[in-house]
């Protein structure tokens, strides 16, 4: 905002000229996959390093599952 920028996220189904937010569903889908893991959905961990570890583990499991179903 200091540099004259303002956040613009496209509404679903509405196009605008800036080109931002064209693939919003990709991010929403990734968050939905991560929220399948209860310890990430409800953050029990106070330490950031433990939360980061669980996040990386969840991403690894998501990738493993995707690879198993694609082959």
PDB file as gemmi writes it, atoms N, CA and C in Angstrom:
CRYST1    1.000    1.000    1.000  90.00  90.00  90.00 P 1                      
ATOM      1  N   UNK A   1       0.809  -1.170   0.000  1.00  0.00           N  
ATOM      2  CA  UNK A   1       0.000   0.000   0.000  1.00  0.00           C  
ATOM      3  C   UNK A   1       0.869   1.256   0.000  1.00  0.00           C  
ATOM      4  N   UNK A   2       2.040   1.162   0.630  1.00  0.00           N  
ATOM      5  CA  UNK A   2       2.934   2.314   0.639  1.00  0.00           C  
ATOM      6  C   UNK A   2       3.440   2.628  -0.759  1.00  0.00           C  
ATOM      7  N   UNK A   3       3.561   1.594  -1.572  1.00  0.00           N  
ATOM      8  CA  UNK A   3       4.120   1.775  -2.910  1.00  0.00           C  
ATOM      9  C   UNK A   3       3.043   1.968  -3.972  1.00  0.00           C  
ATOM     10  N   UNK A   4       1.848   2.217  -3.549  1.00  0.00           N  
ATOM     11  CA  UNK A   4       0.783   2.462  -4.508  1.00  0.00           C  
ATOM     12  C   UNK A   4       0.120   1.205  -5.030  1.00  0.00           C  
ATOM     13  N   UNK A   5       0.365   0.060  -4.395  1.00  0.00           N  
ATOM     14  CA  UNK A   5      -0.290  -1.173  -4.814  1.00  0.00           C  
ATOM     15  C   UNK A   5      -1.420  -1.485  -3.859  1.00  0.00           C  
ATOM     16  N   UNK A   6      -2.424  -2.134  -4.381  1.00  0.00           N  
ATOM     17  CA  UNK A   6      -3.513  -2.578  -3.524  1.00  0.00           C  
ATOM     18  C   UNK A   6      -3.876  -3.999  -3.923  1.00  0.00           C  
ATOM     19  N   UNK A   7      -4.228  -4.821  -2.945  1.00  0.00           N  
ATOM     20  CA  UNK A   7      -4.554  -6.215  -3.245  1.00  0.00           C  
ATOM     21  C   UNK A   7      -5.838  -6.313  -4.058  1.00  0.00           C  
ATOM     22  N   UNK A   8      -5.800  -7.164  -5.071  1.00  0.00           N  
ATOM     23  CA  UNK A   8      -6.976  -7.384  -5.914  1.00  0.00           C  
ATOM     24  C   UNK A   8      -7.135  -8.878  -6.121  1.00  0.00           C  
ATOM     25  N   UNK A   9      -8.174  -9.446  -5.581  1.00  0.00           N  
ATOM     26  CA  UNK A   9      -8.472 -10.858  -5.769  1.00  0.00           C  
ATOM     27  C   UNK A   9      -9.779 -10.939  -6.532  1.00  0.00           C  
ATOM     28  N   UNK A  10      -9.768 -11.691  -7.610  1.00  0.00           N  
ATOM     29  CA  UNK A  10     -10.955 -11.783  -8.461  1.00  0.00           C  
ATOM     30  C   UNK A  10     -12.069 -12.525  -7.746  1.00  0.00           C  
ATOM     31  N   UNK A  11     -13.279 -12.076  -7.961  1.00  0.00           N  
ATOM     32  CA  UNK A  11     -14.444 -12.805  -7.492  1.00  0.00           C  
ATOM     33  C   UNK A  11     -14.634 -14.008  -8.402  1.00  0.00           C  
ATOM     34  N   UNK A  12     -15.284 -15.015  -7.898  1.00  0.00           N  
ATOM     35  CA  UNK A  12     -15.516 -16.210  -8.710  1.00  0.00           C  
ATOM     36  C   UNK A  12     -16.396 -15.883  -9.904  1.00  0.00           C  
ATOM     37  N   UNK A  13     -15.932 -16.283 -11.074  1.00  0.00           N  
ATOM     38  CA  UNK A  13     -16.721 -16.108 -12.285  1.00  0.00           C  
ATOM     39  C   UNK A  13     -16.724 -14.711 -12.864  1.00  0.00           C  
ATOM     40  N   UNK A  14     -16.008 -13.769 -12.254  1.00  0.00           N  
ATOM     41  CA  UNK A  14     -15.984 -12.399 -12.747  1.00  0.00           C  
ATOM     42  C   UNK A  14     -14.566 -12.092 -13.210  1.00  0.00           C  
ATOM     43  N   UNK A  15     -14.439 -11.649 -14.450  1.00  0.00           N  
ATOM     44  CA  UNK A  15     -13.119 -11.324 -14.971  1.00  0.00           C  
ATOM     45  C   UNK A  15     -12.859  -9.832 -14.816  1.00  0.00           C  
ATOM     46  N   UNK A  16     -11.599  -9.485 -14.703  1.00  0.00           N  
ATOM     47  CA  UNK A  16     -11.210  -8.079 -14.671  1.00  0.00           C  
ATOM     48  C   UNK A  16      -9.905  -7.931 -15.430  1.00  0.00           C  
ATOM     49  N   UNK A  17      -9.543  -6.729 -15.763  1.00  0.00           N  
ATOM     50  CA  UNK A  17      -8.438  -6.471 -16.669  1.00  0.00           C  
ATOM     51  C   UNK A  17      -7.035  -6.694 -16.127  1.00  0.00           C  
ATOM     52  N   UNK A  18      -6.861  -6.779 -14.806  1.00  0.00           N  
ATOM     53  CA  UNK A  18      -5.500  -6.868 -14.282  1.00  0.00           C  
ATOM     54  C   UNK A  18      -4.863  -8.233 -14.491  1.00  0.00           C  
ATOM     55  N   UNK A  19      -5.662  -9.272 -14.649  1.00  0.00           N  
ATOM     56  CA  UNK A  19      -5.118 -10.615 -14.828  1.00  0.00           C  
ATOM     57  C   UNK A  19      -4.799 -11.318 -13.527  1.00  0.00           C  
ATOM     58  N   UNK A  20      -5.018 -10.646 -12.397  1.00  0.00           N  
ATOM     59  CA  UNK A  20      -4.771 -11.277 -11.110  1.00  0.00           C  
ATOM     60  C   UNK A  20      -5.927 -12.177 -10.733  1.00  0.00           C  
ATOM     61  N   UNK A  21      -5.618 -13.260 -10.078  1.00  0.00           N  
ATOM     62  CA  UNK A  21      -6.660 -14.132  -9.560  1.00  0.00           C  
ATOM     63  C   UNK A  21      -7.323 -15.020 -10.589  1.00  0.00           C  
ATOM     64  N   UNK A  22      -6.681 -15.226 -11.733  1.00  0.00           N  
ATOM     65  CA  UNK A  22      -7.298 -16.054 -12.766  1.00  0.00           C  
ATOM     66  C   UNK A  22      -7.422 -17.506 -12.324  1.00  0.00           C  
ATOM     67  N   UNK A  23      -6.462 -17.977 -11.566  1.00  0.00           N  
ATOM     68  CA  UNK A  23      -6.472 -19.368 -11.136  1.00  0.00           C  
ATOM     69  C   UNK A  23      -6.627 -19.457  -9.618  1.00  0.00           C  
ATOM     70  N   UNK A  24      -7.580 -18.744  -9.106  1.00  0.00           N  
ATOM     71  CA  UNK A  24      -7.844 -18.702  -7.663  1.00  0.00           C  
ATOM     72  C   UNK A  24      -8.183 -20.085  -7.121  1.00  0.00           C  
ATOM     73  N   UNK A  25      -8.855 -20.909  -7.906  1.00  0.00           N  
ATOM     74  CA  UNK A  25      -9.282 -22.221  -7.453  1.00  0.00           C  
ATOM     75  C   UNK A  25      -8.105 -23.114  -7.113  1.00  0.00           C  
ATOM     76  N   UNK A  26      -6.949 -22.897  -7.710  1.00  0.00           N  
ATOM     77  CA  UNK A  26      -5.772 -23.708  -7.425  1.00  0.00           C  
ATOM     78  C   UNK A  26      -5.356 -23.526  -5.967  1.00  0.00           C  
ATOM     79  N   UNK A  27      -5.342 -22.311  -5.509  1.00  0.00           N  
ATOM     80  CA  UNK A  27      -4.972 -22.017  -4.128  1.00  0.00           C  
ATOM     81  C   UNK A  27      -6.041 -22.540  -3.177  1.00  0.00           C  
ATOM     82  N   UNK A  28      -7.299 -22.345  -3.508  1.00  0.00           N  
ATOM     83  CA  UNK A  28      -8.387 -22.824  -2.663  1.00  0.00           C  
ATOM     84  C   UNK A  28      -8.353 -24.339  -2.537  1.00  0.00           C  
ATOM     85  N   UNK A  29      -8.054 -25.028  -3.632  1.00  0.00           N  
ATOM     86  CA  UNK A  29      -7.970 -26.492  -3.608  1.00  0.00           C  
ATOM     87  C   UNK A  29      -6.808 -26.949  -2.734  1.00  0.00           C  
ATOM     88  N   UNK A  30      -5.677 -26.265  -2.818  1.00  0.00           N  
ATOM     89  CA  UNK A  30      -4.518 -26.625  -1.995  1.00  0.00           C  
ATOM     90  C   UNK A  30      -4.827 -26.446  -0.512  1.00  0.00           C  
ATOM     91  N   UNK A  31      -5.498 -25.352  -0.154  1.00  0.00           N  
ATOM     92  CA  UNK A  31      -5.887 -25.153   1.243  1.00  0.00           C  
ATOM     93  C   UNK A  31      -6.868 -26.229   1.694  1.00  0.00           C  
ATOM     94  N   UNK A  32      -7.780 -26.635   0.831  1.00  0.00           N  
ATOM     95  CA  UNK A  32      -8.736 -27.684   1.178  1.00  0.00           C  
ATOM     96  C   UNK A  32      -8.012 -29.002   1.441  1.00  0.00           C  
ATOM     97  N   UNK A  33      -7.009 -29.317   0.629  1.00  0.00           N  
ATOM     98  CA  UNK A  33      -6.221 -30.534   0.860  1.00  0.00           C  
ATOM     99  C   UNK A  33      -5.501 -30.471   2.198  1.00  0.00           C  
ATOM    100  N   UNK A  34      -4.933 -29.313   2.520  1.00  0.00           N  
ATOM    101  CA  UNK A  34      -4.207 -29.172   3.780  1.00  0.00           C  
ATOM    102  C   UNK A  34      -5.145 -29.221   4.982  1.00  0.00           C  
ATOM    103  N   UNK A  35      -6.370 -28.745   4.826  1.00  0.00           N  
ATOM    104  CA  UNK A  35      -7.310 -28.736   5.939  1.00  0.00           C  
ATOM    105  C   UNK A  35      -7.897 -30.109   6.235  1.00  0.00           C  
ATOM    106  N   UNK A  36      -7.541 -31.114   5.417  1.00  0.00           N  
ATOM    107  CA  UNK A  36      -7.927 -32.479   5.742  1.00  0.00           C  
ATOM    108  C   UNK A  36      -7.139 -32.990   6.943  1.00  0.00           C  
ATOM    109  N   UNK A  37      -6.024 -32.348   7.244  1.00  0.00           N  
ATOM    110  CA  UNK A  37      -5.193 -32.730   8.372  1.00  0.00           C  
ATOM    111  C   UNK A  37      -5.595 -31.872   9.572  1.00  0.00           C  
ATOM    112  N   UNK A  38      -6.169 -32.525  10.581  1.00  0.00           N  
ATOM    113  CA  UNK A  38      -6.769 -31.802  11.703  1.00  0.00           C  
ATOM    114  C   UNK A  38      -5.769 -30.923  12.442  1.00  0.00           C  
ATOM    115  N   UNK A  39      -4.542 -31.382  12.589  1.00  0.00           N  
ATOM    116  CA  UNK A  39      -3.560 -30.599  13.348  1.00  0.00           C  
ATOM    117  C   UNK A  39      -3.147 -29.344  12.589  1.00  0.00           C  
ATOM    118  N   UNK A  40      -3.398 -29.291  11.299  1.00  0.00           N  
ATOM    119  CA  UNK A  40      -3.143 -28.068  10.540  1.00  0.00           C  
ATOM    120  C   UNK A  40      -4.390 -27.188  10.496  1.00  0.00           C  
ATOM    121  N   UNK A  41      -5.557 -27.821  10.452  1.00  0.00           N  
ATOM    122  CA  UNK A  41      -6.806 -27.065  10.409  1.00  0.00           C  
ATOM    123  C   UNK A  41      -7.011 -26.297  11.713  1.00  0.00           C  
ATOM    124  N   UNK A  42      -6.772 -26.981  12.828  1.00  0.00           N  
ATOM    125  CA  UNK A  42      -6.842 -26.350  14.146  1.00  0.00           C  
ATOM    126  C   UNK A  42      -5.423 -26.351  14.681  1.00  0.00           C  
ATOM    127  N   UNK A  43      -4.819 -25.216  14.721  1.00  0.00           N  
ATOM    128  CA  UNK A  43      -3.398 -25.151  15.055  1.00  0.00           C  
ATOM    129  C   UNK A  43      -3.184 -25.351  16.553  1.00  0.00           C  
ATOM    130  N   UNK A  44      -2.759 -26.571  16.900  1.00  0.00           N  
ATOM    131  CA  UNK A  44      -2.470 -26.895  18.289  1.00  0.00           C  
ATOM    132  C   UNK A  44      -1.045 -26.516  18.655  1.00  0.00           C  
ATOM    133  N   UNK A  45      -0.159 -26.536  17.688  1.00  0.00           N  
ATOM    134  CA  UNK A  45       1.262 -26.305  17.949  1.00  0.00           C  
ATOM    135  C   UNK A  45       1.523 -24.822  18.159  1.00  0.00           C  
ATOM    136  N   UNK A  46       2.184 -24.496  19.244  1.00  0.00           N  
ATOM    137  CA  UNK A  46       2.546 -23.106  19.496  1.00  0.00           C  
ATOM    138  C   UNK A  46       3.864 -22.749  18.834  1.00  0.00           C  
ATOM    139  N   UNK A  47       4.740 -23.729  18.741  1.00  0.00           N  
ATOM    140  CA  UNK A  47       6.056 -23.466  18.146  1.00  0.00           C  
ATOM    141  C   UNK A  47       5.955 -23.495  16.624  1.00  0.00           C  
ATOM    142  N   UNK A  48       6.523 -22.499  16.001  1.00  0.00           N  
ATOM    143  CA  UNK A  48       6.448 -22.366  14.543  1.00  0.00           C  
ATOM    144  C   UNK A  48       7.187 -23.499  13.842  1.00  0.00           C  
ATOM    145  N   UNK A  49       8.298 -23.978  14.424  1.00  0.00           N  
ATOM    146  CA  UNK A  49       9.061 -25.040  13.764  1.00  0.00           C  
ATOM    147  C   UNK A  49       8.279 -26.352  13.738  1.00  0.00           C  
ATOM    148  N   UNK A  50       7.509 -26.640  14.782  1.00  0.00           N  
ATOM    149  CA  UNK A  50       6.680 -27.848  14.780  1.00  0.00           C  
ATOM    150  C   UNK A  50       5.551 -27.728  13.764  1.00  0.00           C  
ATOM    151  N   UNK A  51       4.944 -26.564  13.689  1.00  0.00           N  
ATOM    152  CA  UNK A  51       3.880 -26.346  12.709  1.00  0.00           C  
ATOM    153  C   UNK A  51       4.430 -26.465  11.288  1.00  0.00           C  
ATOM    154  N   UNK A  52       5.607 -25.904  11.065  1.00  0.00           N  
ATOM    155  CA  UNK A  52       6.239 -25.990   9.743  1.00  0.00           C  
ATOM    156  C   UNK A  52       6.529 -27.451   9.380  1.00  0.00           C  
ATOM    157  N   UNK A  53       6.997 -28.224  10.344  1.00  0.00           N  
ATOM    158  CA  UNK A  53       7.262 -29.640  10.098  1.00  0.00           C  
ATOM    159  C   UNK A  53       6.005 -30.403   9.724  1.00  0.00           C  
ATOM    160  N   UNK A  54       4.907 -30.128  10.443  1.00  0.00           N  
ATOM    161  CA  UNK A  54       3.643 -30.783  10.114  1.00  0.00           C  
ATOM    162  C   UNK A  54       3.131 -30.354   8.744  1.00  0.00           C  
ATOM    163  N   UNK A  55       3.330 -29.101   8.409  1.00  0.00           N  
ATOM    164  CA  UNK A  55       2.924 -28.599   7.096  1.00  0.00           C  
ATOM    165  C   UNK A  55       3.708 -29.295   5.984  1.00  0.00           C  
ATOM    166  N   UNK A  56       5.009 -29.450   6.178  1.00  0.00           N  
ATOM    167  CA  UNK A  56       5.836 -30.131   5.174  1.00  0.00           C  
ATOM    168  C   UNK A  56       5.465 -31.603   5.061  1.00  0.00           C  
ATOM    169  N   UNK A  57       5.171 -32.238   6.189  1.00  0.00           N  
ATOM    170  CA  UNK A  57       4.747 -33.633   6.170  1.00  0.00           C  
ATOM    171  C   UNK A  57       3.423 -33.776   5.418  1.00  0.00           C  
ATOM    172  N   UNK A  58       2.490 -32.870   5.667  1.00  0.00           N  
ATOM    173  CA  UNK A  58       1.198 -32.911   4.976  1.00  0.00           C  
ATOM    174  C   UNK A  58       1.382 -32.723   3.470  1.00  0.00           C  
ATOM    175  N   UNK A  59       2.236 -31.803   3.084  1.00  0.00           N  
ATOM    176  CA  UNK A  59       2.495 -31.586   1.645  1.00  0.00           C  
ATOM    177  C   UNK A  59       3.106 -32.831   1.019  1.00  0.00           C  
ATOM    178  N   UNK A  60       4.007 -33.480   1.749  1.00  0.00           N  
ATOM    179  CA  UNK A  60       4.625 -34.708   1.245  1.00  0.00           C  
ATOM    180  C   UNK A  60       3.584 -35.810   1.066  1.00  0.00           C  
ATOM    181  N   UNK A  61       2.686 -35.944   2.037  1.00  0.00           N  
ATOM    182  CA  UNK A  61       1.638 -36.962   1.927  1.00  0.00           C  
ATOM    183  C   UNK A  61       0.689 -36.673   0.776  1.00  0.00           C  
ATOM    184  N   UNK A  62       0.357 -35.415   0.580  1.00  0.00           N  
ATOM    185  CA  UNK A  62      -0.517 -35.042  -0.539  1.00  0.00           C  
ATOM    186  C   UNK A  62       0.153 -35.388  -1.866  1.00  0.00           C  
ATOM    187  N   UNK A  63       1.437 -35.060  -1.994  1.00  0.00           N  
ATOM    188  CA  UNK A  63       2.168 -35.375  -3.233  1.00  0.00           C  
ATOM    189  C   UNK A  63       2.254 -36.879  -3.442  1.00  0.00           C  
ATOM    190  N   UNK A  64       2.522 -37.630  -2.378  1.00  0.00           N  
ATOM    191  CA  UNK A  64       2.610 -39.094  -2.483  1.00  0.00           C  
ATOM    192  C   UNK A  64       1.293 -39.675  -2.954  1.00  0.00           C  
ATOM    193  N   UNK A  65       0.191 -39.212  -2.387  1.00  0.00           N  
ATOM    194  CA  UNK A  65      -1.128 -39.708  -2.796  1.00  0.00           C  
ATOM    195  C   UNK A  65      -1.417 -39.387  -4.246  1.00  0.00           C  
ATOM    196  N   UNK A  66      -1.049 -38.182  -4.674  1.00  0.00           N  
ATOM    197  CA  UNK A  66      -1.275 -37.787  -6.071  1.00  0.00           C  
ATOM    198  C   UNK A  66      -0.448 -38.651  -7.027  1.00  0.00           C  
ATOM    199  N   UNK A  67       0.788 -38.957  -6.630  1.00  0.00           N  
ATOM    200  CA  UNK A  67       1.642 -39.789  -7.481  1.00  0.00           C  
ATOM    201  C   UNK A  67       1.119 -41.220  -7.563  1.00  0.00           C  
ATOM    202  N   UNK A  68       0.598 -41.725  -6.466  1.00  0.00           N  
ATOM    203  CA  UNK A  68       0.054 -43.077  -6.469  1.00  0.00           C  
ATOM    204  C   UNK A  68      -1.162 -43.196  -7.382  1.00  0.00           C  
ATOM    205  N   UNK A  69      -2.026 -42.196  -7.394  1.00  0.00           N  
ATOM    206  CA  UNK A  69      -3.234 -42.276  -8.209  1.00  0.00           C  
ATOM    207  C   UNK A  69      -2.961 -41.975  -9.674  1.00  0.00           C  
ATOM    208  N   UNK A  70      -1.875 -41.265  -9.978  1.00  0.00           N  
ATOM    209  CA  UNK A  70      -1.609 -40.918 -11.383  1.00  0.00           C  
ATOM    210  C   UNK A  70      -0.942 -42.064 -12.147  1.00  0.00           C  
ATOM    211  N   UNK A  71      -0.325 -42.999 -11.463  1.00  0.00           N  
ATOM    212  CA  UNK A  71       0.365 -44.076 -12.194  1.00  0.00           C  
ATOM    213  C   UNK A  71      -0.407 -45.351 -12.224  1.00  0.00           C  
TER     214      UNK A  71                                                      
END                                                                             
